[in-house]
Amino acid sequence: MAKEDELLTAFLNHRILVEKYKISASDLPKTIEDGMKSTVPIIAAITNIVKGIQRRPIISDNELQKQVIDLINRKG
């Protein structure tokens, strides 16, 4: 498992996220690629953040924030 996949899994398994968004185990992606395909907005948004942190060349915080907000608005 790649470092970014492990980071994504750690975020998405957080008790508060699971409880607040009623995320079932079957909805949790195993990889970044699976997370980007998710139809669950919070999963797609967190995946995009993790992917953005690891992206090269580095993008600005404002650009990453814009991408995440656009993603949530499209899927939400």
N, C-alpha and C positions, 0 to 999 in steps of 0.2 A: 504494500500500500504506500502510495506516495505521501510525502509530508503534507501537501495541501489536502489530500483526502483525509488524513488523520486529523488535521485541524478542523475540517468541516464536520467530521463525525463528533468531535469533542464539543463543538458549538451546538450542534443539533440534538445531542443527547442531554443537554442541560435541562434539569428538572423544570425550571420555570417555563422554558419554551415548550416543552412537551405538554405541560399542564395547561398553559394559557392558550395555546393554539390547537390543542387536542390532536397532536401529531401521533399517528399510530406507527408502530414499528415497521409496518409494510410501506409507509410513506417515506421512510428515511433512506436517502441515497447512500450508496457505498462509495461512490466516486464523485469528483467534481463534475464530470461529464453527465452522470445521472442527475445530479442536483440541478444542472442547467436546464434539464428537460422537465423538471418537476412542474406540476400544475398547482402546487401549493405555494402561494405567493411568498410566505415567510421563508420557506426553504430555498426558493429561487433567489430571493434577495440576499440571504446569508451566503449562499453559494457564490453569488456575484461579488460580494465583499471579500470573501476568502480568495477568490480568483484574482481580484483586483490588487490585493496585498502582495500576491506572488508575481504579478505581471511585470514583464520587462518589455520595453522600457517602462519605467515607473510612471504612472499617471497621477495627476494631482488629486488631492482629497475632494475638491469640488467636482471634478470630472467623475470620480467614482460615485460620489453622492448623487449626482445627476443620473447616472446610469442605473443606480439602485432604485431611485424614485420612479424613473421611467418604467422600469421592470415591474415594480409593484402596481403602478397605475394600469399597465397593460394586462396583468394577470389578476388583478384584484377585483 
